[in-house]
Amino acid sequence: MPSAAAPIISSVQKLVLYETRARYFLVGSNNAETKYRVLKIDRTEPKDLVIIDDRHVYTQQEVRELLGRLDLGNRTKMGQKGSSGLFRAVSAFGVVGFVRFLEGYYIVLITKRRKMADIGGHAIYKVEDTNMIYIPNDSVRVTHPDEARYLRIFQNVDLSSNFYFSYSYDLSHSLQYNLTVLRMPLEMLKSETTQNRQESFDIFEDEGLITQGGSGVFGICSEPYMKYVWNGELLDIIKNTVHRDWLLYIIHGFCGQSKLLIYGRPVYVTLIARRSSKFAGTRFLKRGANCEGDVANEVETEQILCDASVMSFTAGSYSSYVQVRGSVPLYWSQDISTMMPKPPITLDQADPFAHVAALHFDQMFQRFGSPIIILNLVKEREKRKHERILSEELVAAVTYLNQFLPPEHTIVYIPWDMAKYTKSKLCNVLDRLNVIAESVVKKTGFFVNRPDSYCSILRPDEKWNELGGCVIPTGRLQTGILRTNCVDCLDRTNTAQFMVGKCALAYQLYSLGLIDKPNLQFDTDAVRLFEELYEDHGDTLSLQYGGSQLVHRVKTYRKIAPWTQHSKDIMQTLSRYYSNAFSDADRQDSINLFLGVFHPTEGKPHLWELPTDFYLHHKNTMRLLPTRRSYTYWWTPEVIKHLPLPYDEVICAVNLKKLIVKKFHKYEEEIDIHNEFFRPYELSSFDDTFCLAMTSSARDFMPKTVGIDPSPFTVRKPDETGKSVLGNKSNREEAVLQRKTAASAPPPPSEEAVSSSSEDDSGTDREEEGSVSQRSTPVKMTDAGDSAKVTENVVQPVKELYGINLSDGLSEEDFSIYSRFVQLGQSQHKQDKNSQQPCSRCSDGVIKLY
């Protein structure tokens, strides 16, 4: 039985910080400004953080009265009107956290945000700007000479660069997890409600769900997955002191959304990348894994597909696919002191029982289920051992771990030397990757929140019937994960992930009934849109970890990259080398300080005095770990018991403790999502309402030539895309005109007509008109053979339409006019052959019929 559940919306979305001599007052409200909370922060403590949360929900009138009393009570003289005792310091949209170095505490606030995506009506924002405010007042401040240096190091982590948050959607979890929680059985929710009656919540999203008795809606809030939360350490000090609505968890990585228009039906394609905050750092300074099984450059990438015509988790259609990248889970590193472009790879510790790999794969079993598929792209054959060292050790580790696992849950290892196949002229790299992608998606399946379409029964597909995963009454679940790695997990890994994502996207579109076969081809609008998303995704992750954008892209491996790309690749390589050699050490110190890996302490060495941060990330070097895992039974028993399902999504006592459930009456104001966000009785600006400007397949990729099939799944030539047409500003006005006239355009001509019309244009039009119409493709008329061919294709239709024989002394200009008529669709031109009026359907609008 489906449950009546809805995700909780934070009641603290708009904040104002007020200042007095003795305190800061942080006033937070919901978006509609009907519910308020107040935090009191003491400013008289020089080094301690004293925060008071009365947990009372104020109305707007009560907050005004409270602020009025505070203003009156903090004036220098009682009854004085000239000076205020309460100052408005700053307005904000969320609290990043609190941090202390060697003096007092700072509060970090989000002062600017930008909407990046929308998932089921839940907005995802990007942090645009922050403000860091020192809490103690000047009268009690104890200065320290190194405080300013720590502050500069902390602020080197640019919070305005690819940090994301949401007030109602848990970005640290996948869509599959979030919707699985909302589908908990009704009995479970009732039992959890009775256990959490002491909790009080304010704002719930009304998803139209009513309990069986018709009395209320359950609101569910789950704990975030702290591995992908980047401000967890900054919020840790207030986590048990304040109401959880003050806790705004942010992730780091990438978020992009594009609109795929399928004959007018909008489909949103969203790509979310979550960077791990464990063992995080820069390229050469963080390699391999730490003692807890966390690997460097670990990123979880999720592609979400949703039918945007219905934006609701309960009534809408949603699908997602998750894959992971990360460094090879071994103890290894590279010494950058040699100043070589490719420093030698060194195995730091012998690990014959694959202890660190066991911890890493146990985490993956718990979060993703089975099977775990490893796609290893590092080189296998080299004249001098370099990358092959990692391949040999990884094979040995996986072989050792597999001998103790149940046969149906063993780790699948796929080695493929991508660099070797790239150099070969006989092998197509992407074709081979496509074969691997098909086998991977068939094993893991994907998530969709609706049962299989009836069309899949009417027109059964062999590929669809072989699909893996877990089939449930309400849809499908992804069980298992693909883990891709090369040495850096940047260029090769991004291309491989794109190919797997492209294959999964075809299955997702098929499951939602949008295509008739689970197959997508290159050079279609849909794949171009998806490729652009993945290139932005790859560039962003590469900048964060490697210091430059991608060097080798999908076009590079397709061998269709323009010649100018080679010079760009050289510049990116130099940029990456410079960043790794000269700036990565400072960036690593900033990350260590921001994530709380290093805590400044009086009397101990400073961060910049440490020769290495190895001891900060490997805790077993400073003390003995309390427990040691078995060499043979290296997994968690509860996790293996529930495979292939991921243990984190199993309804059990351990997972239920991570949920907080509250029951609301269905008519209460707190769950009215429409009035909460749209506020129908107040003036709204278009900038706020339509602030999300996403890429559209129809506007940015579909050709503007009238008569071309508008389907985003039609294969097109590279020069036909909207990107090339809209490349310069001079053609934008013409493109707008084309969109306006598209509704009255003639039906698509046959393939013969399109092919003939593409060759029938005169080169003189380009000189006379300045800008060629987007509805025509000018072609040079050279020799007599070409002229005869063109005449043969054009004579008959023009003679039928206008009664004119092209052999009667036709000029080049007249010939161009008639050929353009053919391209636009001759059957729509019904003008009289003797008319001297301009043809309204001609693209120029001024050409007269002869």
C-alpha positions in Angstrom: 0.0 0.0 0.0 1.5 3.4 -0.9 2.2 5.7 2.0 1.0 9.3 2.5 4.4 10.9 2.7 6.0 14.1 1.5 9.5 15.6 1.9 10.0 18.3 4.5 10.7 21.8 3.3 13.0 23.8 5.6 11.3 26.7 7.4 14.5 28.7 7.3 15.1 30.0 3.8 15.5 33.8 4.3 17.7 35.1 7.0 18.5 38.5 8.5 21.4 39.0 10.9 20.8 41.8 13.5 23.6 43.1 15.6 23.8 44.6 19.1 26.9 45.1 21.3 26.3 41.9 23.3 24.5 39.6 20.8 23.8 38.7 17.2 20.1 37.8 16.5 19.7 35.6 13.4 16.1 35.7 12.2 15.1 33.0 9.7 11.8 32.7 7.9 10.1 30.4 5.3 9.8 31.6 1.7 6.3 33.0 2.3 7.5 34.9 5.5 4.7 33.5 7.6 6.8 31.4 10.0 9.9 32.7 11.8 12.6 31.3 14.0 15.2 33.2 16.0 18.8 32.3 17.1 20.6 34.3 19.8 24.4 34.3 19.5 26.5 35.6 22.4 29.3 38.1 21.5 30.8 38.4 24.9 32.7 35.1 24.9 36.1 35.5 23.3 36.7 31.9 22.2 33.5 29.9 23.0 30.4 29.7 20.8 27.2 30.2 22.8 24.0 29.8 20.8 20.4 29.8 22.2 17.5 28.5 20.1 14.2 28.8 21.9 12.6 26.5 19.2 9.6 28.7 19.2 7.8 29.5 15.9 7.0 33.2 15.6 4.5 34.9 13.4 5.4 38.0 11.4 3.8 40.3 14.0 5.5 38.6 16.9 8.9 39.0 15.3 8.3 42.7 14.7 7.4 43.2 18.3 10.4 41.2 19.4 12.8 43.2 17.3 11.1 46.4 18.4 11.7 45.5 22.1 15.3 44.5 21.4 15.9 47.8 19.6 14.4 49.8 22.4 16.3 47.9 25.1 19.7 48.2 23.5 19.7 52.0 23.0 22.3 53.9 24.9 19.7 56.0 26.7 16.3 54.9 27.5 13.7 56.5 25.3 16.3 58.0 23.0 15.0 58.1 19.4 18.1 59.4 17.5 20.2 56.2 17.6 19.2 52.6 17.1 20.2 49.9 19.4 19.6 47.1 16.9 21.5 47.2 13.6 20.7 45.1 10.5 24.1 43.5 9.6 23.4 41.3 6.5 20.6 39.4 4.7 21.3 35.8 3.7 19.7 32.6 2.4 21.3 30.0 4.7 24.0 29.2 7.2 27.1 27.4 5.9 28.4 26.9 9.4 30.7 28.1 12.2 34.5 27.9 12.3 37.2 28.9 14.7 41.0 29.1 14.2 43.1 30.6 17.1 40.7 33.4 18.2 36.9 33.5 18.3 34.3 31.9 16.1 33.2 33.1 12.6 29.7 32.6 11.1 29.6 31.9 7.3 26.4 32.9 5.6 25.1 32.5 2.0 24.3 36.0 0.7 23.7 35.2 -3.0 22.2 32.1 -4.7 21.2 31.1 -8.2 18.6 28.4 -9.2 20.3 25.7 -11.2 17.8 22.9 -11.5 14.3 21.8 -10.6 13.5 18.2 -9.6 9.9 17.4 -8.9 9.2 21.0 -7.9 12.2 21.1 -5.5 14.6 23.9 -6.4 18.4 23.3 -6.4 20.5 26.4 -5.8 24.1 27.2 -6.4 26.0 29.3 -3.9 27.0 32.6 -5.6 28.5 34.5 -2.7 29.1 34.2 1.0 29.9 36.5 3.9 32.2 35.5 6.8 31.5 37.5 10.0 33.5 37.5 13.2 31.2 36.9 16.2 33.0 38.3 19.4 32.9 42.1 19.7 36.1 44.2 19.7 36.1 44.7 23.5 36.6 41.0 24.3 38.7 40.0 21.2 42.0 38.3 21.9 44.2 38.8 18.9 46.7 36.2 17.6 49.4 36.9 14.9 48.6 33.9 12.8 44.8 34.3 12.7 44.8 36.4 9.5 46.9 33.7 7.7 44.5 30.9 8.7 41.6 33.1 7.5 43.2 33.6 4.1 43.8 29.8 3.8 40.2 29.1 4.7 38.8 31.6 2.2 40.9 30.0 -0.6 38.1 27.5 -0.8 35.9 29.4 -3.2 32.3 28.7 -1.9 30.9 30.5 -5.0 32.4 27.8 -7.2 30.2 24.7 -7.6 28.7 24.4 -4.2 25.0 23.4 -4.2 22.1 23.1 -1.8 18.3 22.6 -1.6 15.8 23.4 1.1 13.6 20.4 0.5 15.5 17.8 -1.6 18.4 15.8 -0.1 21.2 16.3 -2.6 23.5 13.9 -0.7 21.3 10.9 -1.6 20.2 9.6 -5.0 16.7 10.0 -6.4 16.1 6.3 -5.8 16.8 6.6 -2.1 14.7 9.7 -1.7 11.7 8.2 -3.4 12.1 4.9 -1.7 11.9 6.7 1.7 8.7 8.4 0.6 7.2 5.0 -0.3 7.5 3.5 3.1 4.4 1.5 4.2 1.7 3.4 6.1 2.2 1.2 9.2 5.9 2.1 9.4 5.1 5.8 9.2 2.5 5.6 12.0 4.9 3.8 14.3 7.7 6.3 13.6 5.3 9.2 14.2 4.6 7.9 17.7 8.3 7.7 18.5 9.0 11.2 17.3 6.1 13.2 18.8 8.5 15.4 20.7 9.8 16.8 17.4 8.0 19.7 15.8 8.1 20.7 12.2 6.8 23.7 10.3 6.7 23.3 6.5 5.7 20.3 4.5 5.3 19.9 0.8 1.8 18.8 -0.2 2.2 16.1 -2.7 -1.6 15.4 -2.7 -1.3 12.4 -0.5 -3.8 11.7 2.2 -3.7 9.0 4.8 -6.3 6.2 4.8 -8.5 8.0 7.3 -8.2 11.3 5.3 -6.8 13.1 8.4 -3.3 14.1 7.4 0.0 13.9 5.5 3.2 12.4 6.8 6.4 14.5 6.4 9.7 12.6 6.3 13.2 14.0 6.9 16.2 11.7 6.5 19.8 12.1 7.6 22.1 13.2 4.9 24.9 11.0 3.6 27.8 12.8 5.3 30.4 11.4 2.8 29.1 13.9 0.2 28.4 16.8 2.6 31.1 19.4 2.6 30.0 21.6 5.5 29.4 18.8 7.9 32.3 19.8 10.1 31.2 23.5 10.1 27.7 22.5 11.3 28.8 19.9 13.8 29.2 22.3 16.7 25.5 23.4 16.5 24.0 20.1 15.3 22.6 19.1 18.7 21.8 22.7 19.8 19.5 24.2 17.2 16.5 23.0 15.3 17.4 21.1 12.2 15.8 23.6 9.9 18.9 25.8 10.6 21.1 23.0 9.2 21.6 23.5 5.5 23.8 20.8 4.0 25.8 21.7 0.8 27.5 19.4 -1.7 30.4 20.1 -4.0 30.7 19.0 -7.6 28.4 19.8 -10.5 24.8 20.4 -11.3 23.3 21.0 -14.7 19.9 20.7 -16.3 18.7 20.8 -19.9 15.4 20.6 -21.6 14.8 17.9 -24.3 11.8 18.9 -26.3 10.1 15.9 -28.0 7.4 17.2 -30.3 6.5 19.8 -27.8 6.7 17.5 -24.8 9.3 18.8 -22.3 11.7 16.3 -20.7 14.3 17.5 -18.2 17.7 15.9 -18.2 19.6 16.6 -15.0 23.2 15.7 -14.2 24.3 15.9 -10.6 27.9 15.1 -9.5 28.7 14.7 -5.8 32.4 14.9 -4.8 33.3 13.0 -1.7 34.5 15.0 1.3 36.6 12.1 2.6 40.2 12.0 1.5 39.6 15.0 -0.7 42.3 17.0 -2.4 44.2 17.8 -5.5 45.6 15.6 -8.3 49.1 14.5 -7.3 48.7 15.1 -3.5 45.7 12.8 -3.1 46.1 9.4 -4.8 44.8 5.9 -3.9 42.9 5.4 -0.6 43.2 6.1 3.1 43.1 3.6 5.9 39.3 3.8 6.1 38.6 2.8 2.5 37.9 6.3 1.2 39.5 7.0 -2.2 40.8 10.2 -3.8 38.7 12.0 -6.4 35.6 9.9 -5.6 32.6 11.4 -7.5 29.1 9.9 -7.7 27.4 11.0 -10.9 23.6 10.7 -11.2 21.6 11.4 -14.4 17.9 12.1 -13.8 15.2 12.1 -16.4 11.8 13.4 -15.7 8.7 14.3 -17.7 8.4 18.0 -17.0 4.7 18.2 -17.9 3.9 16.8 -14.5 6.2 18.1 -11.7 5.3 15.8 -8.8 7.1 12.9 -7.3 3.8 11.0 -6.9 2.1 11.7 -10.2 5.1 12.4 -12.4 7.5 10.0 -14.2 11.1 9.9 -13.0 14.1 7.8 -13.8 17.7 7.9 -12.7 21.0 6.1 -13.2 24.1 6.4 -10.9 27.7 5.6 -11.6 30.9 6.3 -9.7 34.5 7.3 -10.5 37.4 7.2 -8.0 41.1 6.5 -7.7 42.4 2.9 -7.6 41.7 1.7 -4.0 45.3 0.9 -3.0 48.1 2.6 -1.0 49.9 4.4 -3.8 51.2 7.9 -4.5 53.3 10.0 -6.9 56.2 12.2 -5.9 55.9 15.6 -7.5 59.2 16.9 -6.2 60.9 15.5 -9.4 59.1 18.2 -11.5 58.2 15.6 -14.1 55.0 15.7 -16.1 54.3 12.1 -15.2 55.9 11.4 -11.8 56.6 7.7 -11.1 53.9 5.7 -9.3 54.9 4.2 -6.0 53.1 1.6 -3.8 53.5 3.0 -0.3 52.4 0.0 1.7 52.2 -3.7 1.1 48.6 -4.9 1.5 48.6 -8.7 0.7 45.1 -9.1 2.2 43.6 -6.2 0.3 42.5 -4.5 3.5 41.9 -1.1 2.1 40.1 -2.4 -1.0 37.9 -4.5 1.2 36.8 -1.5 3.2 36.1 0.5 0.0 34.0 -2.2 -1.6 32.1 -2.9 1.6 31.0 0.7 1.6 29.9 0.4 -2.0 27.9 -2.8 -1.3 26.1 -0.9 1.5 25.2 2.1 -0.6 24.6 0.6 -4.1 24.1 -3.2 -3.7 25.5 -5.7 -6.1 26.9 -6.3 -8.6 29.9 -3.9 -8.3 31.5 -3.6 -11.8 35.0 -2.2 -12.1 36.0 -0.6 -15.4 39.7 -0.2 -15.3 41.0 2.0 -18.1 44.7 2.2 -17.1 47.4 1.0 -19.5 48.3 -2.7 -19.4 51.3 -2.8 -21.8 54.1 -0.4 -21.4 57.8 -0.4 -22.3 58.5 0.9 -18.8 56.2 0.0 -15.9 54.1 3.0 -14.9 50.3 2.6 -15.0 50.6 -1.2 -15.2 51.7 -1.3 -11.6 48.2 -0.3 -10.6 46.5 -2.8 -12.9 48.5 -5.7 -11.5 47.8 -4.8 -7.9 44.1 -4.1 -8.5 43.7 -7.5 -10.2 45.4 -9.2 -7.3 43.1 -7.4 -4.8 39.9 -8.2 -6.6 40.9 -11.8 -7.1 41.6 -12.2 -3.4 38.3 -10.6 -2.3 36.2 -12.5 -4.7 37.2 -15.9 -3.4 35.3 -15.3 -0.2 32.1 -13.7 -1.6 29.0 -15.7 -2.7 29.3 -16.4 -6.4 26.3 -14.4 -7.3 27.7 -11.2 -5.7 31.3 -11.3 -6.8 33.0 -8.1 -8.0 33.1 -7.9 -11.8 36.4 -6.7 -13.2 36.7 -5.3 -16.7 40.2 -4.2 -17.8 40.5 -2.2 -21.0 43.5 -0.3 -22.2 41.8 2.7 -23.6 45.0 4.6 -24.6 46.2 1.6 -26.6 42.9 1.4 -28.6 42.9 5.1 -29.1 46.2 5.0 -31.0 45.0 2.1 -33.2 43.6 3.1 -36.6 41.7 -0.1 -36.9 39.7 0.1 -33.7 36.8 2.5 -32.9 37.1 3.4 -29.2 33.5 4.4 -28.7 32.1 1.3 -30.4 34.0 -0.8 -28.0 32.9 1.4 -25.1 29.3 1.0 -26.3 29.5 -2.8 -26.1 30.8 -2.5 -22.5 28.1 0.1 -21.6 25.3 -2.3 -22.9 26.6 -5.1 -20.8 27.0 -2.9 -17.7 23.5 -1.4 -17.9 21.9 -4.8 -18.4 23.6 -6.0 -15.2 22.7 -3.0 -12.9 19.5 -1.8 -14.4 18.2 1.7 -13.5 15.6 3.4 -11.4 12.2 4.3 -12.7 9.2 5.2 -10.5 6.5 3.7 -12.7 5.7 0.2 -14.0 6.8 -0.8 -17.5 4.8 0.7 -20.3 2.2 -1.4 -22.1 4.0 -0.6 -25.3 6.9 -2.8 -24.1 4.4 -5.7 -23.9 2.9 -5.0 -27.3 6.3 -4.5 -29.0 8.7 -6.6 -26.9 12.4 -5.7 -27.3 15.2 -8.3 -26.7 17.4 -5.8 -24.9 14.6 -4.7 -22.6 13.8 -8.3 -21.6 17.5 -8.9 -20.7 17.6 -5.9 -18.4 18.8 -6.4 -14.8 18.1 -4.6 -11.6 15.1 -5.2 -9.4 11.6 -5.1 -10.7 9.0 -4.0 -8.1 5.2 -3.3 -8.5 5.8 0.5 -8.6 8.7 0.4 -11.1 12.4 -0.6 -11.2 15.3 -0.3 -8.9 19.0 0.0 -9.8 21.0 -2.7 -8.0 24.7 -2.4 -8.3 27.1 0.2 -9.7 29.7 0.8 -12.3 33.0 2.1 -10.9 35.2 3.6 -13.5 38.8 4.6 -13.0 42.0 5.5 -14.9 45.0 7.1 -13.3 43.6 10.6 -12.8 39.9 9.7 -13.3 39.5 12.7 -15.6 39.7 12.5 -19.4 39.4 8.8 -20.2 37.0 8.3 -17.3 34.7 11.1 -18.4 34.4 9.7 -21.9 33.7 6.2 -20.6 31.0 7.5 -18.2 29.4 9.5 -21.0 29.1 6.3 -23.1 27.6 4.4 -20.2 25.3 7.3 -19.5 24.2 7.5 -23.1 23.3 3.9 -23.1 21.4 4.3 -19.8 19.6 7.4 -21.2 18.2 5.3 -24.1 16.7 2.8 -21.6 15.3 5.6 -19.5 13.6 7.3 -22.5 12.2 3.9 -23.5 10.9 3.2 -20.0 9.0 6.5 -20.1 7.5 5.6 -23.4 9.3 8.4 -25.3 11.2 6.2 -27.9 10.2 2.9 -29.5 13.6 1.2 -29.0 16.2 1.6 -26.3 18.9 2.9 -28.6 20.3 6.4 -29.3 22.7 7.3 -32.1 25.3 10.0 -32.3 24.7 13.3 -34.1 21.1 13.5 -32.8 19.9 16.5 -30.9 19.3 14.4 -27.8 22.8 13.0 -27.7 24.4 16.4 -28.5 22.5 17.9 -25.6 23.6 15.0 -23.3 27.2 15.3 -24.6 27.3 19.0 -23.8 26.1 18.3 -20.3 28.8 15.7 -19.8 31.5 17.9 -21.1 30.5 20.7 -18.7 30.5 18.0 -16.0 33.9 16.8 -16.9 35.4 20.3 -17.2 34.1 21.2 -13.8 35.4 18.1 -12.1 38.8 18.4 -13.9 39.2 22.0 -12.7 38.5 21.0 -9.2 40.9 18.1 -9.0 43.4 18.6 -11.8 43.6 22.4 -12.2 42.5 22.5 -15.8 39.6 21.6 -18.1 39.5 18.3 -20.0 42.3 17.7 -22.4 40.7 14.8 -24.3 37.0 15.0 -25.0 34.4 12.8 -26.6 35.1 14.5 -30.0 38.7 13.6 -29.6 38.0 9.9 -29.2 35.5 10.1 -32.1 38.4 11.7 -34.1 36.2 14.5 -35.4 37.7 17.3 -33.2 38.6 20.4 -35.2 42.2 21.2 -35.8 42.0 24.2 -33.4 41.3 21.7 -30.6 45.0 20.6 -30.7 46.3 24.0 -29.6 43.6 24.1 -26.9 44.7 20.7 -25.6 48.3 21.9 -25.4 47.2 24.9 -23.4 45.1 22.8 -21.0 48.0 20.4 -20.5 50.4 23.3 -19.6 47.7 24.8 -17.3 47.3 21.5 -15.6 51.1 21.1 -15.2 51.5 24.6 -13.8 48.6 24.1 -11.3 50.0 20.7 -10.1 53.5 22.1 -9.7 52.9 25.5 -8.1 49.4 25.9 -6.6 48.1 22.5 -5.6 49.9 22.6 -2.2 48.1 25.7 -1.1 44.8 24.3 -2.4 45.3 21.2 -0.4 45.9 23.1 2.8 42.7 25.1 2.2 40.7 21.9 1.7 42.2 20.3 4.8 41.3 23.3 6.9 37.8 23.7 5.4 36.8 20.1 5.9 38.2 20.0 9.5 40.9 17.5 8.7 43.3 19.9 10.5 42.3 21.9 13.6 44.6 24.8 14.6 45.7 24.4 18.2 47.7 26.7 20.3 51.2 25.3 21.0 51.1 22.8 18.2 52.7 23.1 14.7 50.8 25.2 12.2 49.3 23.9 9.0 52.0 25.4 6.8 54.7 23.9 9.0 53.7 20.3 8.4 56.0 18.4 6.0 53.1 16.3 4.9 49.4 15.7 5.6 49.7 11.9 5.4 49.1 11.6 9.1 46.0 13.7 9.0 44.2 11.5 6.5 45.5 8.1 7.8 44.3 7.9 11.4 45.9 4.5 12.0 49.3 6.1 11.8 48.6 8.0 15.0 46.8 5.4 17.0 45.8 1.7 16.8 42.3 1.1 15.5 40.0 -0.5 18.0 38.9 -3.4 15.8 40.5 -5.4 13.0 38.4 -6.9 10.3 38.7 -10.6 9.4 40.9 -11.4 6.4 38.3 -13.7 4.9 34.9 -12.4 6.1 35.8 -8.8 5.1 32.2 -7.6 4.5 29.5 -6.4 6.9 27.1 -9.4 7.5 23.9 -7.3 7.4 24.9 -5.8 4.1 25.6 -9.2 2.4 22.3 -10.6 3.7 20.2 -8.1 1.8 22.1 -8.2 -1.5 21.5 -7.4 -4.4 19.5 -4.6 -2.7 21.6 -1.8 -1.2 21.4 -2.0 2.6 20.9 1.7 3.0 17.5 1.4 1.2 16.3 -1.7 3.1 13.5 -1.0 5.6 15.0 -2.1 8.9 15.4 -0.8 12.4 18.8 0.7 11.8 17.6 2.7 8.8 14.4 3.8 10.5 16.4 5.5 13.2 17.8 7.8 10.5 14.3 9.1 9.6 12.2 11.7 11.4 8.5 11.5 10.7 5.8 14.0 11.6 2.1 13.9 10.8 0.2 17.0 9.7 -3.4 17.7 9.0 -4.0 18.0 5.3 -5.6 21.4 5.5 -2.9 23.0 7.6 -1.1 26.0 6.2 2.4 24.4 6.6 1.8 21.9 3.7 0.4 24.3 1.2 3.2 24.2 -1.4 1.5 26.6 -3.8 1.0 29.5 -1.4 4.4 28.7 0.1 6.4 29.3 -3.1 4.2 31.3 -5.5 2.5 33.7 -3.0 -0.4 34.6 -5.4 -1.4 37.8 -3.6 1.9 39.5 -3.9 3.8 41.2 -6.8 6.3 38.8 -8.4 9.1 39.6 -10.8 9.8 37.6 -13.9 13.5 37.4 -13.0 12.6 35.5 -9.8 9.9 33.3 -11.3 11.8 32.4 -14.5 15.4 32.6 -13.2 16.3 29.1 -14.5 17.4 29.4 -18.1 18.4 25.9 -19.2 19.7 24.6 -22.5 16.9 23.5 -24.8 17.3 20.9 -27.6 14.8 22.8 -29.8 16.4 26.2 -29.4 20.1 25.3 -29.2 20.5 22.1 -31.2 17.6 21.6 -33.6 18.3 23.0 -37.1 16.4 26.2 -38.0 15.8 25.0 -41.5 12.0 24.7 -42.1 11.0 21.3 -43.3 13.5 19.3 -41.3 12.2 16.6 -39.0 11.9 18.2 -35.5 12.5 15.0 -33.7 15.5 15.1 -31.3 16.3 11.5 -32.2 16.9 12.2 -35.9 20.6 11.9 -37.1 21.8 15.2 -38.5 25.0 16.5 -40.1 27.3 18.4 -37.7 26.8 21.7 -39.7 23.0 21.4 -39.4 22.8 22.0 -35.6 21.4 25.1 -34.0 24.7 25.7 -32.3 26.5 26.5 -35.5 23.6 28.6 -36.9 23.4 30.7 -33.7 27.1 31.0 -33.3 27.2 34.7 -34.1 24.9 37.5 -33.0 24.0 38.7 -36.5 21.9 35.5 -37.1 19.9 35.6 -33.9 17.2 38.0 -35.2 16.8 35.8 -38.3 16.5 32.7 -36.0 13.7 34.4 -34.1 11.9 35.0 -37.4 12.3 31.4 -38.3 10.8 30.2 -35.1 7.8 32.5 -35.6 7.2 31.1 -39.1 7.8 27.5 -38.2 4.2 26.9 -37.4 3.1 27.7 -41.0 6.0 25.8 -42.6 5.2 23.2 -45.2 5.5 19.5 -44.3 8.9 17.8 -44.4 9.9 17.0 -48.0 11.1 13.6 -49.1 14.7 12.7 -48.8 15.2 13.2 -52.6 13.8 16.7 -52.4 16.1 17.6 -49.4 19.1 16.2 -51.1 18.4 18.0 -54.3 17.6 21.3 -52.7 20.8 21.3 -50.7 22.7 21.4 -54.0 20.5 23.9 -55.9 21.5 27.2 -54.4 23.6 29.9 -56.1 26.8 31.2 -54.6 25.9 34.8 -55.7 23.2 35.1 -53.0 25.8 35.2 -50.3 27.4 38.3 -51.7 24.1 40.1 -52.5 22.1 39.4 -49.4 25.0 39.6 -46.9 23.5 36.9 -44.7 22.2 33.7 -46.1 18.8 32.6 -45.1 18.8 29.8 -42.6 16.2 27.9 -44.7 18.7 27.4 -47.5 22.1 25.9 -48.0 24.1 27.7 -50.7 26.1 25.5 -53.0 28.6 26.5 -55.6 27.6 25.8 -59.2 30.7 24.8 -61.0 30.9 22.6 -64.0 28.3 21.5 -66.5 27.8 18.1 -64.9 26.7 19.7 -61.7 24.4 22.1 -63.6 22.8 19.3 -65.5 22.2 17.4 -62.3 20.6 20.4 -60.6 18.5 21.3 -63.6 17.2 17.7 -63.8 16.0 17.9 -60.2 14.4 21.3 -60.4 12.9 21.6 -63.9 9.9 19.3 -63.5 8.5 20.7 -60.1 9.0 24.3 -61.2 7.3 23.6 -64.6 4.3 22.0 -62.9 3.9 24.9 -60.4 4.4 27.9 -62.6 4.3 26.7 -66.2 7.8 28.0 -66.9 10.5 26.0 -68.8 13.9 26.6 -67.3 15.5 26.2 -70.7 14.0 29.6 -71.8 17.0 31.8 -70.9 16.9 31.6 -67.1 19.3 33.8 -65.2 21.3 32.7 -62.1 19.1 34.9 -59.9 15.9 33.4 -61.2 17.3 29.9 -60.9 18.2 30.6 -57.2 14.7 31.8 -56.6 13.0 28.8 -58.0 15.3 26.4 -56.3 14.5 28.0 -53.0 10.8 27.6 -53.7 11.4 23.9 -54.2 13.2 23.7 -50.8 10.4 25.4 -49.0 7.8 23.0 -50.4 6.3 23.7 -53.7 2.8 22.5 -52.9 2.2 25.4 -50.5 2.8 28.1 -53.1 -0.5 28.8 -54.8 0.2 32.2 -56.3 -1.0 32.8 -59.8 1.8 32.5 -62.4 1.1 36.0 -63.8 1.1 37.7 -60.4 3.6 40.4 -59.7 3.0 40.5 -55.9 5.6 39.4 -53.4 5.3 35.8 -52.2 4.4 35.8 -48.5 5.9 32.3 -48.0 9.3 33.1 -49.4 12.1 33.5 -46.8 13.2 36.8 -48.3 9.6 38.2 -48.6 10.6 40.5 -51.4 11.2 38.2 -54.3 8.7 38.5 -57.1 7.3 35.6 -59.1 8.3 35.7 -62.8 
